[in-house]
Amino acid sequence: MADGGEVILYAPHVKEISFVHQEIYDIGYHCRDYFVKQWDRYSAIHWGVLAHSTHLRGAGTYSEAEGERCRVDVTLCTGIPEVKVRQVSLGYLAPDDFDLAAYEADPDTLVVPNAGETLFRLR
């Protein structure tokens, strides 16, 4: 994915961000540097939760002066209320506003049906 790109997770049937990692509601989703450069603040959080957070957000940078800059944006188009999505530092798109046909018609957009069921190995 190109820098500045966006991943939209369209799953209107999903109603909860994480049943397992409830701490995600306190820390949100961030790039690795966000946590590493504020380690005193986040060192007590279970590393599995930190890994979950950073795996979703991917690469990025963080500095106290400039804040967080993630390589890609992540937007949820789910049944999760907007306030909860924004609470964890993700973008929100209402399922009623999602136009799959428009995304499929855009030559610069990759649509992957059932992407959550497919794992890719980069070579």
C-alpha positions as CSV (number, residue, x, y, z in Angstrom):
1,M,0.0,0.0,0.0
2,A,1.2,3.5,-0.8
3,D,2.1,5.9,2.0
4,G,-1.0,7.9,2.8
5,G,-3.3,5.1,1.7
6,E,-6.4,4.0,3.5
7,V,-7.7,0.6,4.6
8,I,-11.4,0.4,5.0
9,L,-12.6,-2.6,7.0
10,Y,-16.2,-3.1,5.9
11,A,-18.0,-5.5,8.3
12,P,-21.4,-4.1,9.3
13,H,-22.1,-7.2,11.4
14,V,-19.2,-6.5,13.7
15,K,-20.4,-4.8,16.9
16,E,-17.4,-4.8,19.2
17,I,-13.7,-3.8,18.7
18,S,-12.2,-6.4,20.9
19,F,-13.6,-8.8,23.4
20,V,-10.1,-10.1,24.3
21,H,-8.1,-6.8,24.5
22,Q,-10.3,-4.5,26.5
23,E,-7.3,-2.3,27.2
24,I,-7.4,-1.2,23.6
25,Y,-10.2,1.2,24.7
26,D,-7.7,2.9,27.0
27,I,-4.7,3.0,24.7
28,G,-6.2,3.0,21.2
29,Y,-4.5,1.9,18.0
30,H,-1.1,3.4,17.2
31,C,2.1,2.8,15.3
32,R,5.0,1.1,17.2
33,D,7.0,4.3,17.7
34,Y,4.0,5.9,19.6
35,F,4.5,3.3,22.4
36,V,8.3,2.9,22.2
37,K,8.9,6.7,22.5
38,Q,6.5,6.9,25.5
39,W,7.6,3.6,27.1
40,D,7.3,4.9,30.7
41,R,3.6,5.5,30.0
42,Y,2.9,2.2,28.3
43,S,5.4,-0.3,29.8
44,A,2.7,-1.8,32.1
45,I,0.4,-2.7,29.2
46,H,0.5,-6.4,28.2
47,W,2.7,-6.7,25.2
48,G,0.0,-8.8,23.4
49,V,-2.3,-5.7,23.6
50,L,0.5,-3.4,22.3
51,A,1.2,-5.9,19.4
52,H,-2.5,-6.0,18.6
53,S,-2.6,-2.2,18.4
54,T,0.5,-1.8,16.3
55,H,-0.3,-4.6,13.9
56,L,-3.5,-2.9,12.9
57,R,-1.9,0.6,12.4
58,G,1.3,-0.5,10.8
59,A,4.4,1.6,10.3
60,G,4.7,5.2,11.4
61,T,6.6,7.7,13.5
62,Y,6.0,9.6,16.7
63,S,7.7,12.6,18.3
64,E,6.6,14.7,21.1
65,A,6.9,17.8,18.9
66,E,5.0,16.5,15.8
67,G,2.8,13.8,17.3
68,E,2.0,10.5,15.6
69,R,2.2,10.1,11.8
70,C,1.0,6.7,10.6
71,R,1.9,5.5,7.1
72,V,-1.8,4.5,6.3
73,D,-5.2,5.4,7.7
74,V,-7.5,2.7,9.0
75,T,-11.2,3.3,8.8
76,L,-13.9,1.0,10.3
77,C,-17.2,0.7,8.5
78,T,-18.9,-1.6,11.0
79,G,-21.7,-1.8,13.5
80,I,-19.5,-0.3,16.1
81,P,-20.7,3.2,17.2
82,E,-18.7,6.1,15.9
83,V,-17.8,7.3,19.4
84,K,-16.1,4.0,20.2
85,V,-14.3,3.9,16.9
86,R,-12.9,7.4,17.4
87,Q,-12.0,6.6,21.0
88,V,-9.4,4.1,19.7
89,S,-7.9,6.5,17.2
90,L,-9.5,5.0,14.0
91,G,-11.5,6.5,11.2
92,Y,-15.2,6.0,11.0
93,L,-17.5,5.4,8.0
94,A,-21.2,4.7,8.5
95,P,-22.2,1.4,6.8
96,D,-25.1,3.2,5.1
97,D,-22.6,5.5,3.4
98,F,-20.4,2.7,2.0
99,D,-20.7,2.3,-1.8
100,L,-19.0,-0.9,-2.7
101,A,-19.7,-0.5,-6.4
102,A,-17.9,2.9,-6.4
103,Y,-14.8,1.4,-4.8
104,E,-14.8,-1.5,-7.2
105,A,-15.0,0.9,-10.2
106,D,-12.1,2.9,-9.0
107,P,-8.9,1.6,-10.8
108,D,-6.7,2.9,-7.9
109,T,-8.6,0.9,-5.3
110,L,-8.1,-2.8,-4.4
111,V,-11.3,-4.5,-3.1
112,V,-10.6,-7.8,-1.4
113,P,-13.8,-9.8,-0.6
114,N,-13.7,-11.8,2.6
115,A,-10.2,-10.4,3.3
116,G,-10.3,-11.4,6.9
117,E,-10.4,-15.0,5.8
118,T,-7.3,-14.7,3.6
119,L,-3.7,-14.5,4.7
120,F,-1.0,-13.2,2.3
121,R,2.7,-14.0,2.4
122,L,4.9,-11.4,0.9
123,R,7.9,-12.6,-1.1
